């Protein structure tokens, strides 16, 4: 059993060297990036609540609209 555990540890070390980081560290970085993007999306969404997407109509002198 100890030989198997030693081989597994050696395999993990080799894979960590190939990838440059452990799979969990990579997953953590992706999760943090996705969370930052989600927070930015929510800020942008809530910042536009109540704002009209169409420009207000142009008004001529006297309060009448241009035709």
C-alpha distances in whole Angstrom, upper triangle without the diagonal:
4,5,5,6,9,10,11,13,14,15,17,19,20,21,23,25,26,27,28,27,24,24,25,28,29,29,31,34,34,35,37,39,40,41,43,45,45,47,49,50,51,53,55,55,56,59,60,61,65,66,68,67,70,73,76,79,81,85,88,91,92,89,89,86,87,87
4,5,5,6,9,10,11,12,14,15,17,18,20,21,23,24,26,26,25,22,24,24,26,28,29,30,33,34,34,36,38,39,40,42,44,45,46,48,49,50,52,54,55,56,58,60,61,65,66,68,67,70,73,75,79,81,84,88,90,92,88,89,86,87,87
4,5,5,6,9,10,11,12,14,15,16,18,20,21,23,24,25,24,22,23,24,27,28,29,30,33,34,35,37,38,39,41,43,44,45,47,49,50,51,53,55,55,57,59,61,61,65,66,68,67,70,73,76,79,81,84,88,90,92,89,89,86,86,87
4,5,5,6,9,10,10,12,14,15,16,18,20,21,22,24,23,20,21,22,24,26,26,28,30,31,32,34,36,36,38,40,41,42,44,46,47,48,50,52,52,54,56,58,59,62,63,65,64,67,70,73,76,78,81,85,87,89,86,86,83,83,84
4,5,5,6,9,10,11,12,14,15,16,18,20,21,22,20,18,19,19,22,23,24,25,28,29,29,31,33,34,35,38,39,40,41,44,45,46,48,49,50,51,53,55,56,60,61,63,62,65,68,71,74,76,79,83,85,87,84,84,81,82,82
4,5,5,6,9,10,11,12,14,15,17,19,20,21,20,17,19,20,22,24,25,26,28,30,30,32,34,35,36,38,40,41,42,44,46,47,49,50,51,53,54,57,58,61,62,64,63,66,69,72,75,77,80,84,86,88,85,85,82,82,83
4,5,5,6,9,10,10,12,14,15,17,18,19,19,17,18,20,22,23,24,26,27,29,30,32,33,34,36,38,39,40,42,44,45,46,48,50,51,52,54,56,57,61,61,63,62,65,67,70,74,76,79,82,85,87,84,84,81,81,82
4,5,5,6,9,10,10,12,14,15,16,18,16,14,15,16,19,20,20,22,24,25,26,28,30,31,32,34,36,37,38,40,41,43,45,46,47,49,50,52,53,57,58,60,58,62,64,67,70,73,76,79,82,83,80,80,78,78,78
4,5,5,6,9,10,10,12,14,15,16,15,12,14,15,17,19,20,21,23,24,26,27,29,30,31,33,35,36,38,39,41,42,44,45,46,48,50,52,53,57,57,59,58,61,63,67,70,72,75,79,81,83,80,80,77,77,78
4,5,5,6,9,10,11,12,14,15,15,13,15,17,18,19,21,23,24,26,27,29,30,32,33,35,36,37,39,41,42,44,45,47,48,49,51,53,54,58,58,60,59,62,64,68,71,73,76,79,82,84,81,81,78,78,79
4,5,5,6,8,10,11,12,14,13,12,13,15,17,17,19,21,22,23,25,27,28,29,31,33,34,35,37,39,40,41,43,45,46,47,49,51,52,56,56,58,56,60,62,65,68,70,74,77,80,81,78,78,75,76,76
4,5,5,6,9,10,10,12,10,8,10,12,13,14,16,18,19,20,22,24,25,26,28,29,31,32,34,35,37,38,40,41,42,44,46,48,49,53,53,55,53,57,59,62,65,68,71,74,77,78,75,76,73,73,74
4,6,5,6,9,10,10,10,9,11,13,14,15,17,19,20,21,23,24,26,27,29,30,32,33,35,36,38,39,41,42,44,45,47,49,50,54,54,56,55,58,60,63,66,68,72,75,77,79,76,76,74,74,75
4,5,5,6,9,10,10,10,12,15,15,16,18,20,21,22,24,26,26,28,30,31,32,34,36,37,38,40,42,43,44,46,47,49,51,55,55,56,55,58,60,63,66,68,72,75,77,79,76,77,74,74,74
4,5,5,6,8,8,8,9,12,13,13,15,17,18,19,21,23,23,25,27,28,29,31,33,34,35,37,39,40,41,43,44,46,48,51,51,53,51,55,57,60,63,65,68,72,74,76,73,73,70,70,71
4,5,5,6,5,5,8,10,10,11,13,15,15,17,19,20,21,23,25,26,27,29,31,32,33,35,36,38,39,41,42,44,46,49,49,51,50,53,55,58,62,63,67,70,72,74,71,72,69,69,70
4,6,5,7,8,11,14,13,13,16,18,17,19,22,23,23,25,27,28,29,31,33,33,35,37,38,39,41,43,44,46,48,51,51,53,51,55,56,60,63,65,68,71,73,75,73,73,70,70,71
4,6,8,10,11,14,14,13,16,18,17,18,21,22,22,24,27,27,28,30,32,33,34,36,38,38,40,42,43,45,47,51,50,52,50,53,55,58,61,63,66,69,72,74,71,71,68,68,69
4,5,7,8,11,11,9,12,14,14,15,18,19,19,21,23,24,24,27,29,29,30,33,34,35,36,39,40,41,43,47,46,48,46,50,51,55,58,60,63,66,69,71,68,68,65,65,66
4,7,9,12,10,9,13,14,13,15,18,18,18,21,23,23,24,27,28,29,30,33,34,35,37,38,39,41,43,47,46,48,47,50,52,55,58,60,63,66,69,71,68,68,65,65,66
4,6,8,6,7,10,11,11,13,15,16,16,19,20,21,23,25,26,27,29,31,32,33,35,36,37,39,41,45,45,47,46,49,51,54,57,59,62,65,68,70,67,67,64,65,65
4,5,5,6,9,10,11,13,14,16,17,19,20,21,23,25,26,28,29,31,32,34,35,36,38,40,41,45,45,47,46,50,52,55,58,60,63,66,69,71,68,68,65,65,66
4,5,5,6,9,10,11,12,14,15,17,18,20,21,22,24,26,27,29,30,32,33,35,36,38,39,43,43,45,44,47,50,53,56,58,61,65,67,69,66,66,63,63,64
4,5,5,6,9,10,10,12,14,15,16,18,20,21,22,24,25,27,28,30,31,33,34,36,37,41,42,44,43,46,49,52,55,57,60,64,66,68,64,65,62,63,64
4,5,5,6,9,10,11,12,14,15,17,18,20,21,23,24,26,27,29,30,32,33,35,37,40,41,43,42,45,47,50,54,56,59,62,64,66,63,64,61,61,62
4,5,5,6,9,10,11,12,14,16,17,18,20,21,23,25,26,27,29,30,32,34,35,39,39,41,40,43,45,48,52,54,57,60,63,64,61,62,59,59,60
4,5,5,6,9,10,11,12,14,15,16,18,20,21,22,24,26,27,28,30,32,33,37,37,39,38,42,44,47,50,52,56,59,62,63,60,60,57,58,59
4,5,5,6,9,10,10,12,14,15,16,18,20,21,23,24,26,27,28,31,32,36,36,38,37,41,43,46,49,52,55,58,60,62,59,59,57,57,58
4,5,5,6,9,10,11,12,14,15,17,18,20,21,23,24,26,27,29,31,35,35,37,36,39,41,44,47,49,53,56,58,60,57,57,55,55,56
4,6,5,6,9,10,11,12,14,15,16,18,20,21,22,24,26,27,29,33,33,35,33,37,39,42,45,48,51,54,57,58,55,55,53,53,54
4,5,5,6,9,10,10,12,14,15,16,18,20,21,22,24,26,27,31,31,34,33,36,38,41,45,47,50,53,56,57,54,55,52,53,54
4,5,5,6,9,10,11,12,14,15,17,18,20,21,22,25,26,30,30,33,32,36,37,40,44,46,49,52,54,56,53,53,51,52,53
4,5,5,6,9,10,11,12,14,15,17,18,20,21,23,25,29,29,31,30,33,35,38,41,43,46,50,52,54,51,51,49,49,50
4,5,5,6,9,10,10,12,14,15,16,18,20,21,23,27,27,29,28,31,33,36,40,42,45,49,51,52,49,50,47,48,49
4,5,5,6,9,10,11,12,14,15,16,18,20,21,25,26,28,27,31,33,36,39,42,45,48,50,52,48,49,47,47,49
4,5,5,6,9,10,11,12,14,15,16,19,20,24,24,27,26,30,31,34,38,40,43,46,48,50,47,47,45,46,47
4,5,5,6,9,10,11,12,14,15,17,19,22,22,24,23,27,29,32,35,37,40,44,46,48,45,45,42,43,44
4,5,5,6,9,10,10,12,14,16,17,21,21,23,22,26,28,31,35,37,40,43,46,47,44,44,42,43,44
4,5,5,6,9,10,11,12,14,16,19,20,23,22,26,28,30,34,36,39,42,45,46,43,43,41,42,44
4,5,5,6,9,10,10,13,15,18,18,21,20,24,25,28,32,34,36,40,42,43,40,41,39,40,41
4,6,5,6,9,10,11,13,16,16,19,18,21,23,26,30,32,35,38,41,42,39,39,37,38,39
4,5,5,6,8,10,11,15,15,18,18,22,24,26,30,32,35,38,41,42,38,39,37,38,39
4,5,5,6,9,10,14,14,17,17,21,22,25,28,31,33,37,39,40,37,38,35,37,38
4,6,5,7,9,12,12,15,14,18,19,22,25,28,30,34,36,37,34,35,33,34,35
4,5,6,7,10,11,13,13,17,19,21,25,27,30,34,36,37,34,34,32,33,34
4,5,5,9,10,13,14,18,19,21,25,28,30,33,36,36,33,34,32,33,35
4,6,9,9,12,13,16,17,19,23,25,27,31,33,34,31,32,30,31,33
4,6,6,8,9,13,14,16,20,22,25,28,31,32,28,29,27,28,30
4,6,9,10,14,15,17,20,23,25,29,31,32,28,29,27,29,30
4,6,9,12,13,14,18,20,22,26,28,28,25,26,24,26,28
4,6,9,10,11,15,18,20,23,26,26,23,24,22,23,25
4,5,7,8,12,15,17,21,24,24,21,21,19,20,22
4,7,9,12,15,18,22,25,26,23,22,19,20,21
4,7,9,12,15,18,22,23,19,19,16,17,18
4,6,9,12,15,18,20,17,17,14,14,16
4,7,9,13,15,17,13,13,11,12,14
4,6,10,13,14,11,10,7,9,11
4,7,10,12,10,9,6,6,9
4,7,8,6,6,4,6,10
4,6,6,5,5,6,9
4,6,7,8,9,13
4,6,9,11,14
4,7,9,13
4,7,9
4,6
4
